[in-house]
Amino acid sequence: MNTMGNALSMLHADLPHAPDEVLNEWLAPYADAEMLGWPPSPDRNAQPLGRWRGILSGRSIAFWTRVRWRLEEGPLEFSDLHEESQQTLLDLNSAYVRGVPNAYGIGIKDGRQRLISVLAYVFKHGCVPSIFVFLESGSQLSVIDGHHRLVWPWRAKG
């Protein structure tokens, strides 16, 4: 049975250049055997299986191994995000803030509570609770992890 430490070790074996902050926030909770286990596919060149497909944005471990990782801090504008990421944020806002039925409202049962938790954290600490994982797509960023944490800063956009 994997512990979070074992999960992190397995992740580092496949993604040796990914920062610990990224692995801990994005993948380690799911790589634990009690959740989904690791690896997401027996073939590192194949599309991930099951829920891993969404977590890894449909990209193989081989793809993520080739990613050049860097940690950055700074301002982020809604317009910095790729159109698909913008739409995802708007859809999350519609489902959990405005109560409009959509795939997010149906598929993510704790989504509204996740948004409320983020808002409470932002009010208390003045910042979002964790890092985001983006993939550069030309001059824009595709959100890979952190959609729920990004809804509140732009909820007025929808």
MITOR-507536 format. One record per residue (C-alpha): residue number from 1; residue in one letter; x, y, z. Coordinates in nm, 4 decimals, m for minus. Example, Ala and Ser with C-alpha at 12.3 -4.5 7.8 and 13.67 -1.06 7.14 Angstrom:
2
<rec 1,'A',<1.2300,m0.4500,0.7800>>
<rec 2,'S',<1.3670,m0.1060,0.7140>>
***
This chain:
158
<rec 1,'M',<0.0000,0.0000,0.0000>>
<rec 2,'N',<0.1365,0.3412,m0.0998>>
<rec 3,'T',<0.1732,0.6264,0.1427>>
<rec 4,'M',<0.1982,0.9859,0.0242>>
<rec 5,'G',<0.5782,0.9583,0.0590>>
<rec 6,'N',<0.5860,0.6468,m0.1564>>
<rec 7,'A',<0.3558,0.8148,m0.4069>>
<rec 8,'L',<0.5933,1.1112,m0.4283>>
<rec 9,'S',<0.8880,0.8757,m0.4839>>
<rec 10,'M',<0.7039,0.6999,m0.7662>>
<rec 11,'L',<0.6098,1.0341,m0.9217>>
<rec 12,'H',<0.9707,1.1540,m0.9097>>
<rec 13,'A',<1.0825,0.8351,m1.0823>>
<rec 14,'D',<0.8558,0.9151,m1.3798>>
<rec 15,'L',<0.8704,1.2956,m1.3621>>
<rec 16,'P',<1.2199,1.3696,m1.2294>>
<rec 17,'H',<1.2209,1.7365,m1.3317>>
<rec 18,'A',<0.8826,1.8319,m1.1866>>
<rec 19,'P',<0.9048,2.0498,m0.8738>>
<rec 20,'D',<0.7911,1.8952,m0.5440>>
<rec 21,'E',<0.5262,2.1671,m0.5066>>
<rec 22,'V',<0.3680,2.0604,m0.8348>>
<rec 23,'L',<0.3785,1.6894,m0.7596>>
<rec 24,'N',<0.2471,1.7336,m0.4041>>
<rec 25,'E',<m0.0441,1.9543,m0.5049>>
<rec 26,'W',<m0.1411,1.8061,m0.8397>>
<rec 27,'L',<m0.0592,1.4358,m0.8508>>
<rec 28,'A',<0.0464,1.2893,m0.5146>>
<rec 29,'P',<m0.3041,1.2842,m0.3617>>
<rec 30,'Y',<m0.4264,1.0706,m0.6518>>
<rec 31,'A',<m0.1124,0.8581,m0.6928>>
<rec 32,'D',<m0.1699,0.7149,m0.3462>>
<rec 33,'A',<m0.2956,0.3591,m0.3979>>
<rec 34,'E',<m0.6063,0.4279,m0.1899>>
<rec 35,'M',<m0.7136,0.6853,m0.4477>>
<rec 36,'L',<m0.6096,0.5892,m0.8017>>
<rec 37,'G',<m0.2590,0.4489,m0.7738>>
<rec 38,'W',<0.0391,0.5109,m0.9974>>
<rec 39,'P',<0.1171,0.4816,m1.2860>>
<rec 40,'P',<m0.1920,0.6035,m1.4721>>
<rec 41,'S',<m0.1289,0.3608,m1.7590>>
<rec 42,'P',<0.0921,0.0531,m1.7964>>
<rec 43,'D',<0.2391,0.2108,m2.1124>>
<rec 44,'R',<0.4061,0.5462,m2.0440>>
<rec 45,'N',<0.3415,0.6491,m2.4075>>
<rec 46,'A',<m0.0309,0.5715,m2.3918>>
<rec 47,'Q',<m0.3153,0.8004,m2.2935>>
<rec 48,'P',<m0.3884,0.7743,m1.9200>>
<rec 49,'L',<m0.6704,0.5486,m1.8078>>
<rec 50,'G',<m0.9872,0.6351,m1.6158>>
<rec 51,'R',<m0.9891,0.9459,m1.4004>>
<rec 52,'W',<m0.6186,0.9989,m1.4734>>
<rec 53,'R',<m0.7202,1.1052,m1.8257>>
<rec 54,'G',<m0.8776,1.4240,m1.6896>>
<rec 55,'I',<m0.6124,1.4872,m1.4250>>
<rec 56,'L',<m0.3322,1.4643,m1.6829>>
<rec 57,'S',<m0.5348,1.6457,m1.9519>>
<rec 58,'G',<m0.5297,1.3350,m2.1693>>
<rec 59,'R',<m0.1519,1.3465,m2.2039>>
<rec 60,'S',<0.0816,1.0523,m2.1507>>
<rec 61,'I',<0.3517,1.0218,m1.8868>>
<rec 62,'A',<0.6038,1.0436,m2.1725>>
<rec 63,'F',<0.4618,1.3867,m2.2606>>
<rec 64,'W',<0.4819,1.5128,m1.9006>>
<rec 65,'T',<0.8383,1.3815,m1.8700>>
<rec 66,'R',<0.9408,1.6151,m2.1544>>
<rec 67,'V',<0.7817,1.9247,m1.9989>>
<rec 68,'R',<1.0250,2.1947,m1.8861>>
<rec 69,'W',<0.8984,2.2964,m1.5454>>
<rec 70,'R',<0.9405,2.6297,m1.3720>>
<rec 71,'L',<0.7835,2.7976,m1.0733>>
<rec 72,'E',<0.6667,3.1543,m1.1239>>
<rec 73,'E',<0.4866,3.4122,m0.9168>>
<rec 74,'G',<0.3073,3.7146,m1.0469>>
<rec 75,'P',<m0.0196,3.8625,m1.1629>>
<rec 76,'L',<m0.2530,3.6619,m1.3820>>
<rec 77,'E',<m0.5211,3.8080,m1.6050>>
<rec 78,'F',<m0.8244,3.6232,m1.7381>>
<rec 79,'S',<m0.7019,3.7081,m2.0888>>
<rec 80,'D',<m0.3755,3.5209,m2.0152>>
<rec 81,'L',<m0.5727,3.1971,m2.0139>>
<rec 82,'H',<m0.6423,2.9841,m2.3188>>
<rec 83,'E',<m1.0030,3.0054,m2.4396>>
<rec 84,'E',<m1.0816,2.6499,m2.3210>>
<rec 85,'S',<m0.9553,2.7297,m1.9707>>
<rec 86,'Q',<m1.1587,3.0500,m1.9646>>
<rec 87,'Q',<m1.4686,2.8525,m2.0623>>
<rec 88,'T',<m1.4040,2.5916,m1.7938>>
<rec 89,'L',<m1.3848,2.8650,m1.5291>>
<rec 90,'L',<m1.7046,3.0237,m1.6569>>
<rec 91,'D',<m1.8790,2.6827,m1.6547>>
<rec 92,'L',<m1.7607,2.6110,m1.2987>>
<rec 93,'N',<m1.8918,2.9524,m1.1938>>
<rec 94,'S',<m2.2247,2.8831,m1.3644>>
<rec 95,'A',<m2.2622,2.5459,m1.1921>>
<rec 96,'Y',<m2.1527,2.6311,m0.8392>>
<rec 97,'V',<m2.2219,3.0013,m0.7980>>
<rec 98,'R',<m2.5216,3.0576,m1.0225>>
<rec 99,'G',<m2.6743,2.7076,m0.9938>>
<rec 100,'V',<m2.6925,2.6493,m1.3693>>
<rec 101,'P',<m2.6967,2.2735,m1.4404>>
<rec 102,'N',<m2.3995,2.1569,m1.6470>>
<rec 103,'A',<m2.1430,1.8750,m1.6576>>
<rec 104,'Y',<m1.9408,2.0252,m1.3718>>
<rec 105,'G',<m2.2404,2.0525,m1.1429>>
<rec 106,'I',<m2.3323,1.6923,m1.2126>>
<rec 107,'G',<m1.9854,1.5379,m1.2249>>
<rec 108,'I',<m1.8080,1.7028,m0.9298>>
<rec 109,'K',<m2.0260,1.6515,m0.6250>>
<rec 110,'D',<m1.8143,1.8573,m0.3821>>
<rec 111,'G',<m1.7491,2.1391,m0.6301>>
<rec 112,'R',<m1.9577,2.4040,m0.4570>>
<rec 113,'Q',<m1.7987,2.3261,m0.1194>>
<rec 114,'R',<m1.4544,2.3458,m0.2790>>
<rec 115,'L',<m1.5325,2.6949,m0.4072>>
<rec 116,'I',<m1.6666,2.8047,m0.0685>>
<rec 117,'S',<m1.3492,2.6746,0.0989>>
<rec 118,'V',<m1.1336,2.8689,m0.1468>>
<rec 119,'L',<m1.3321,3.1867,m0.0864>>
<rec 120,'A',<m1.3018,3.1486,0.2922>>
<rec 121,'Y',<m0.9266,3.1004,0.2567>>
<rec 122,'V',<m0.8922,3.4052,0.0303>>
<rec 123,'F',<m1.0880,3.6241,0.2742>>
<rec 124,'K',<m0.8789,3.5059,0.5683>>
<rec 125,'H',<m0.5330,3.5079,0.4061>>
<rec 126,'G',<m0.5633,3.7467,0.1114>>
<rec 127,'C',<m0.4354,3.4905,m0.1412>>
<rec 128,'V',<m0.5386,3.1597,m0.2956>>
<rec 129,'P',<m0.4572,2.8454,m0.0963>>
<rec 130,'S',<m0.2099,2.6785,m0.3266>>
<rec 131,'I',<m0.0229,2.6768,m0.6543>>
<rec 132,'F',<m0.1732,2.6385,m1.0006>>
<rec 133,'V',<m0.0386,2.4175,m1.2758>>
<rec 134,'F',<m0.0471,2.5709,m1.6233>>
<rec 135,'L',<0.0768,2.4499,m1.9577>>
<rec 136,'E',<0.1950,2.7171,m2.1978>>
<rec 137,'S',<m0.0033,2.7124,m2.5189>>
<rec 138,'G',<0.1567,2.9721,m2.7431>>
<rec 139,'S',<0.1173,3.3031,m2.5614>>
<rec 140,'Q',<m0.1640,3.1725,m2.3401>>
<rec 141,'L',<m0.1873,2.9367,m2.0447>>
<rec 142,'S',<m0.3984,2.6239,m2.0204>>
<rec 143,'V',<m0.5063,2.5411,m1.6671>>
<rec 144,'I',<m0.4034,2.1867,m1.5786>>
<rec 145,'D',<m0.4682,2.2003,m1.2036>>
<rec 146,'G',<m0.6364,2.4682,m0.9941>>
<rec 147,'H',<m0.9617,2.5437,m1.1765>>
<rec 148,'H',<m1.1653,2.5643,m0.8553>>
<rec 149,'R',<m0.9084,2.7964,m0.6978>>
<rec 150,'L',<m0.9237,3.0238,m1.0026>>
<rec 151,'V',<m1.3026,3.0657,m1.0216>>
<rec 152,'W',<m1.3372,3.3347,m0.7543>>
<rec 153,'P',<m1.0931,3.5903,m0.8937>>
<rec 154,'W',<m1.2935,3.6019,m1.2174>>
<rec 155,'R',<m1.6471,3.5152,m1.1178>>
<rec 156,'A',<m1.7634,3.8591,m1.2312>>
<rec 157,'K',<m1.6505,3.7741,m1.5866>>
<rec 158,'G',<m1.9406,3.5281,m1.6282>>
***
